[in-house]
Amino acid sequence: MRKIFRRFAIFILVVCFYGLLPVQAQDKMNIAVIDFEAQGGLTPQEAAVLTNRLRSKLVTTDAFIMLDRGRMDEILKEQGFQLSGCTSTECAVEMGKLLNVQQIVSGSVGKIGSLYTIDIVLIDVETSQIIKSITRDFKGEIEGIIDLMGSIANELSTIGKPQITSKMSNLYRIDFSSVPSQAEVFLDNRFVGKTPVSNKFEEGSYLVRMHLENYIDYRQQISLQKDIQLEAKLKYTDEYHRQLAGMKKGKSGKRWLWIGSATAIIGGGIYYMTQIAPSQDKGFPNPPGRP
């Protein structure tokens, strides 16, 4: 009797556990990410590395159910779908239907001179509508673009996941600002926008982070119980501070080189006038003697 009761209890627990899974999953969108199109001299391998980083960052947001790249290739191969050259919205939607996902991410990464450009769109497969379009410009080494993938993933997650705000709780406004401006604002690792930006959030405790390239991240733990204003005065990173110091030093050296050259020229002119020129001056001839 005890064994029967025990088995029945285990059965109930298993049924309840698996019965909850669809409820938890229904809040998340099934999503796939197409490899970025490489432009401006970038290689497909470089674009693939950046795509994989975006996939992993999207998974960490816990806002989507991500289709694994291996499974994605397997399905497309079975359907005889050619992945290469799929850059249009129509092609992305067709691929999304084959993969049986609700949303699909497509984009490109290119280079113009020393500037890298990233263009990404989030597409609703059923309606073929672009839900979100994100553009980023980056100047520096290509490795720096990897860090941007986290920011882009956080921004996309605000579409795929319920917002922080709640109508059932008290909401308070936070005004974010920074010096300099255009710093990316994150609230508990959720992207809010770029400074200056304002929004209302549910009462509670949050970690605020502001990020701007070449500056140290601003971090502050806040307890939101009323409307507040947050202003961050960002400071250079040590590395960027050394770069600026080197640039100033180089300009100073050039200035002193110019002053030294000018001083040498002036000194040489004075020496010529006081030493060489008088020796060449014969003066006026003596008047003839009287007869």
C-alpha positions in Angstrom: 0.0 0.0 0.0 2.8 2.4 0.9 4.6 1.6 -2.4 1.4 2.3 -4.4 0.9 5.6 -2.5 4.5 6.6 -3.1 4.3 5.9 -6.8 1.1 7.8 -7.0 2.7 10.8 -5.3 5.7 10.7 -7.7 3.4 10.5 -10.6 1.5 13.6 -9.4 4.7 15.5 -8.9 5.9 14.7 -12.4 2.6 15.6 -14.0 2.6 19.0 -12.2 6.2 19.7 -13.1 5.7 19.1 -16.8 2.4 20.8 -16.7 4.1 24.0 -15.6 6.6 24.0 -18.4 4.3 25.2 -21.2 3.0 28.0 -18.9 6.6 29.2 -18.2 7.6 28.8 -21.9 4.6 30.6 -23.3 5.9 34.0 -22.0 9.0 33.6 -24.2 9.2 33.9 -28.0 10.8 31.1 -30.1 13.6 32.9 -31.9 16.5 32.2 -34.4 19.4 34.3 -35.5 20.7 34.4 -39.1 24.4 34.8 -39.6 25.3 38.4 -40.2 26.0 39.5 -43.8 29.7 40.5 -44.1 30.3 43.8 -46.0 33.1 46.2 -46.6 35.9 43.7 -46.7 34.9 41.7 -43.6 35.1 38.0 -43.9 32.2 35.6 -43.4 34.2 34.0 -40.5 34.4 37.4 -38.7 30.6 37.9 -39.2 29.9 34.4 -37.9 31.9 35.1 -34.7 29.9 38.2 -34.0 26.6 36.4 -34.7 27.5 33.6 -32.2 28.3 36.2 -29.6 24.9 37.8 -30.1 23.2 34.4 -29.8 24.9 33.7 -26.5 24.1 37.1 -25.1 20.4 36.7 -26.1 20.3 33.4 -24.2 21.7 35.1 -21.1 18.8 37.7 -21.2 16.4 34.8 -20.6 13.9 36.6 -22.8 13.7 34.1 -25.7 13.8 30.4 -26.5 16.8 30.3 -28.7 17.0 27.8 -31.6 20.4 26.1 -31.5 22.6 26.8 -34.5 23.2 23.1 -35.1 19.5 22.3 -35.1 18.9 25.3 -37.3 21.3 24.1 -40.0 19.9 20.6 -39.8 16.3 21.8 -40.4 17.3 24.0 -43.3 19.4 21.2 -44.9 16.4 18.8 -44.7 14.2 21.4 -46.4 16.8 22.1 -49.1 17.0 25.8 -48.1 20.1 27.7 -49.1 21.2 29.9 -46.2 23.8 31.8 -48.1 22.5 35.0 -49.7 19.5 35.3 -47.5 19.6 39.0 -46.7 16.1 40.3 -47.4 13.2 40.4 -45.0 11.2 38.1 -47.2 13.9 35.5 -47.2 14.2 35.8 -43.4 10.5 35.3 -43.0 10.5 32.2 -45.2 13.4 30.8 -43.2 11.6 31.6 -39.9 8.5 29.6 -41.1 10.7 26.6 -42.0 12.3 26.8 -38.5 8.9 27.2 -36.8 10.0 30.2 -34.8 7.9 33.3 -34.0 10.7 35.9 -34.4 14.0 35.9 -36.3 17.0 38.2 -36.2 18.8 39.3 -39.3 21.5 41.8 -39.9 24.8 42.9 -41.4 28.2 44.1 -40.2 30.4 46.2 -42.5 33.4 48.6 -42.6 33.8 52.0 -44.1 37.4 53.3 -43.7 38.1 52.8 -40.0 34.4 52.8 -39.0 32.4 49.6 -38.4 28.7 49.6 -38.9 26.2 47.1 -37.4 22.6 47.0 -38.7 20.2 44.5 -37.0 16.5 43.9 -37.3 14.1 41.7 -35.3 11.3 40.4 -37.6 7.9 38.9 -36.7 7.6 35.8 -38.8 3.8 35.7 -38.8 3.2 39.3 -39.9 6.5 39.9 -41.7 6.8 43.2 -39.8 10.1 44.6 -38.5 9.5 44.8 -34.7 12.8 46.5 -33.9 15.7 48.0 -35.9 19.1 48.6 -34.2 22.1 50.4 -35.7 25.5 50.9 -34.1 28.7 52.5 -35.3 32.0 51.6 -33.8 35.5 53.1 -34.4 38.4 51.0 -33.3 39.6 47.4 -33.6 37.1 44.8 -34.7 37.4 43.0 -31.3 35.6 45.9 -29.7 32.4 45.1 -31.6 32.0 41.9 -29.5 31.2 44.1 -26.5 28.4 45.8 -28.4 26.6 42.5 -28.9 25.7 42.5 -25.2 24.2 45.9 -25.5 22.2 44.9 -28.6 21.0 41.7 -26.9 19.7 43.7 -23.9 17.9 46.1 -26.2 16.3 43.2 -28.1 15.2 41.6 -24.8 13.1 44.6 -23.9 10.8 43.5 -26.9 10.8 39.8 -26.1 10.4 40.0 -22.3 7.8 41.8 -20.2 8.9 45.3 -19.1 10.2 46.1 -15.7 7.3 48.3 -15.0 4.0 47.0 -13.6 0.6 48.5 -13.4 -0.2 46.7 -10.1 2.7 48.4 -8.2 3.7 51.9 -7.4 5.7 53.5 -10.2 8.3 56.1 -9.8 10.3 58.1 -12.4 14.0 58.0 -12.7 15.8 60.7 -14.7 19.2 59.4 -15.9 21.9 61.9 -17.1 25.6 61.8 -17.5 28.6 64.0 -18.2 29.4 63.4 -21.1 26.0 62.3 -22.4 25.0 59.4 -24.6 26.0 56.8 -22.0 24.1 53.5 -22.2 21.9 53.0 -19.1 21.1 49.6 -17.6 18.8 48.8 -14.8 19.5 45.3 -13.4 21.3 44.6 -16.7 18.2 45.6 -18.7 18.8 48.3 -21.3 16.9 51.5 -20.6 18.3 53.9 -23.2 21.0 56.5 -23.7 21.5 59.5 -21.5 19.6 61.7 -21.0 16.7 59.4 -20.6 13.7 59.1 -18.2 11.3 56.3 -17.5 9.0 55.0 -14.7 9.8 51.8 -12.8 8.2 49.6 -10.2 9.1 50.4 -6.6 12.1 48.3 -5.4 15.8 47.9 -5.3 17.9 48.2 -8.5 21.5 48.2 -9.7 22.1 51.1 -12.1 25.0 51.0 -14.5 26.0 53.6 -17.1 28.5 52.6 -19.8 30.3 54.8 -22.3 33.3 53.9 -24.4 36.7 55.0 -22.9 35.0 55.8 -19.6 34.8 53.9 -16.3 31.4 52.3 -15.8 29.2 54.1 -13.3 27.5 51.8 -10.8 25.0 52.6 -8.0 22.6 50.5 -6.0 19.3 52.4 -5.5 16.1 51.9 -3.5 13.3 53.3 -5.6 10.6 54.7 -3.3 10.1 58.1 -5.0 10.9 60.0 -8.1 14.7 60.5 -8.3 17.4 62.0 -10.5 20.7 60.3 -11.2 23.6 62.1 -12.8 26.9 60.4 -13.4 30.1 62.3 -13.9 32.1 59.7 -15.9 35.9 59.5 -15.6 38.3 58.3 -18.2 39.7 54.8 -18.0 43.4 54.6 -17.1 44.2 53.4 -20.6 42.4 56.2 -22.3 43.9 58.7 -19.9 47.4 57.5 -20.9 46.5 57.8 -24.6 45.4 61.5 -24.1 48.6 62.2 -22.1 50.6 60.8 -24.9 48.8 62.9 -27.5 49.4 66.1 -25.4 53.0 65.2 -24.9 53.5 64.8 -28.6 51.9 68.2 -29.3 54.0 69.8 -26.6 57.2 68.3 -28.1 56.3 69.7 -31.6 55.7 73.1 -30.1 59.1 73.2 -28.3 60.8 72.0 -31.5 59.2 74.8 -33.4 60.3 77.4 -30.7 63.8 75.9 -30.6 64.1 76.2 -34.4 62.9 79.7 -34.4 65.3 80.7 -31.6 68.2 79.1 -33.6 67.3 81.1 -36.7 67.1 84.4 -34.8 70.3 83.7 -32.9 72.1 82.9 -36.1 70.9 86.2 -37.7 72.1 88.2 -34.7 75.5 86.5 -34.8 75.8 87.2 -38.5 75.0 90.9 -38.0 77.4 91.4 -35.1 80.4 89.2 -36.2 80.5 88.4 -39.9 78.9 91.5 -41.4 81.2 94.1 -39.7 84.3 92.3 -41.0 83.1 92.6 -44.5 82.3 96.3 -44.1 85.3 98.3 -45.4 83.8 101.6 -44.3 84.2 104.9 -46.2 87.6 105.7 -47.7 89.9 108.3 -46.0 89.8 111.8 -47.6 92.8 112.7 -49.8 95.6 114.7 -48.1 96.0 118.4 -48.6 98.4 119.5 -51.4 
